[in-house]
């Protein structure tokens, strides 16, 4: 029970801390609507499982003992964040609340893909999952228990970011944000690029 509580607290604190996931879900929700935001939240939750599976299977030990591989993974994740930030920063396409069905469907698919890749390549999520299993979960825990903790982590991410999506996809808030789309896209773009550069600079010091 103590282990479960520790994992729960550790997960909640990690999930609600601001980061690339929050910025990405926010933009998907206000730009393409509720379905896109919820799809992004689902993609984020599934992205967590990438880190859970290789950690539980022991590959994380290899990564932690191979600095060059660990650095390559962090740089790859940082590069993707910078790419997303650049796309948002340079976006000039105006979005309206009455966009077509095809555009909406594309937004939903793109949001899911971005959500999954953002978390699957996110160094913050990688360190969170590895830390949770190495610092909180006992070495003698069964495979079923370890996978159960991983499922809890995914569900927590899904619930939190679904709430974020529901909030930012409300019609009144979307209208306000779309009226200021240029500014909002710039702020989100700068935030994502800043997060990516922070990862890179942390490894060159």
N, C-alpha and C positions, 0 to 999 in steps of 0.2 A: 504493500500500500504506500509506504514512504517513497519507494522508487517511482511509482505511478504518479504521485503528487509532484515529485521533483521534475519528472518529464513534462507533466502538464504545465507547471509554472514556467519552466525553461522554454517550452514551445510558445506559450501565450506571449511572453515577453519578446520573443524573437519575431513572432508574426506581426504584432502591432507596431513594431519599430519602423519608422519611415524608411523607405528604400525604393529600389527600382520597380518592384512589384506594385507598390502603391501608385507610383507615377504612371505605370503602364495601364493599370486597371482604370485609373481616373480618366486617362485620355480615351481609352476604348469606350468607356461608358458615356462620356459626354459627347464624343464625336459620332458614334454609331448606335448608341442606344443601349437599352437594358440587356437584350440578348447577347450583344457583343461583350458587354461588361461581365456578364455571368459566364460566358464562354472563356473569357480571359481568366476568371477566377478558377474555373475547372482546369484549364491548362496549367496554371500555377500549382494547383494541388497535385496534378499528375507529375509535374516536373520534380516535385519533392521526392517522388518514388525512385527517380533515377539515383539520387544520392543515398537513399535508404538502402536500395538493393546492393549497390557496390560496397557500402559500409558493412552491412550485415554479412555479405559474402566474403569479407576480408580484404577486398581489393584496396580499401582505404589505407590499410597498413602499408601496402606497396607504394601507394601514392605519397604517404607521409614520409617514407624512407627514401624516396627518390625526389630530391629537391627540384631537379630540372623538369620532371613530369608535373609536379605540383605547380611550379611556376607557369608552365605552358597552359595548364588548365585555367589558372587565374587570369592570365593574359587573354586567353580565348574568351572568357566570360566578360572581361573588361572591354574587349574589342566589340562584343555584341552590344553592350550597354551604350558605348560611344556611337555605334552605328544607329541604334534606335534614337538616341538623342539628336544625332545629325539629321535623321529623317524628319523628326518633329520640328527641329529648329529651322529647317529649310522648306517646310511644307507651305505651299501657297494655295492649295485646293480649298475652296470655301465649302463648308458643310452646312446643310440646312436640315431642319427637323422633318421636312416632308420629302426626304431623299427617296430614290426609287428602291424597289425590292431587290434588284440585282446588286446595287451598291450596298444595301443592308446585309445581304447574304455574304458578300465578299468581306465586309467588315467583321462579321461573326467568325468566319474561318480564319481571317488574318489575326483576329484578337486571340483565338485559341492557340494558334501557332506561336504567336509572340509570347503569350503567357507561359506556354510550356518551355520554350527555348530560354526565356528570361530566367526562369528558375532552374532549369536543368544546367545552364551555364553560369549561374550566379555564384561567385565565390563566397558571398555571405551565407547563402543557403548551404553550400558545401561545408563550410566551417561549422555552421550551426548543427547540421546533422551529425557530422563526425564528432564534434564536441559532446553532443547529447549522448551518443553511444559510448564514448570513451570516459566521460566524466560522471555520468549519471547512471547509466544502465550497468548492472553488475555483470562481470565476465561470465558467470555461470548461467545467465538467463537463457531459456530455451529459444530455439529458432522461431517458434510460434509467438512467444512473448515479444521478441525483438521486432518481428514483422507487425505485430499488433501495435507496438509503439509507433512504428513508421506509418501505419494506417491512421493513427490518432493525429500525427503531425500533418498528414495530408488533409484530413477532415477539418482540422483547425484552420489551416490555410484557406480551404474552400469556404468555410463559414464566414471568416473575417472579410475576405475579399469579395464575397457575394454581398455582404452588407455594404461594403464600399461601393460596389457596382450599383446596388439599389439606390444608394444616396445620390451618387453623381449622375444617374440616368433619369432622375425625376424631371418631368417636362419643364417645370419652372426654372430649375437650376441649369438644365441644359440650354435653355434659351438665353439665360444670362451669360453663360460661358461661351456659347457660340457667337454671341454678339461681340465678344472679346476674344475670339478664336486665335487671332494672331498673337496676342499677348500670352494667352494660356499655353499655346503650343511652344512659344519661346521659353517660357518658364519651365515647362516639363522637359524640353530639349536640353536646356542648360543643366537642370538637375540630373538627368541621366548621364550627360557627358561628364559632369562633375563627379558622379559616383564611379564611373569607369576610370577616370583619371586618378581618383583617390586610390583605387586598387593598384593601378600601375605604379604610382609614386611610392606606395607603401612597400613595393618590392625592390625599389632602386635605392632606398635609403640604407 
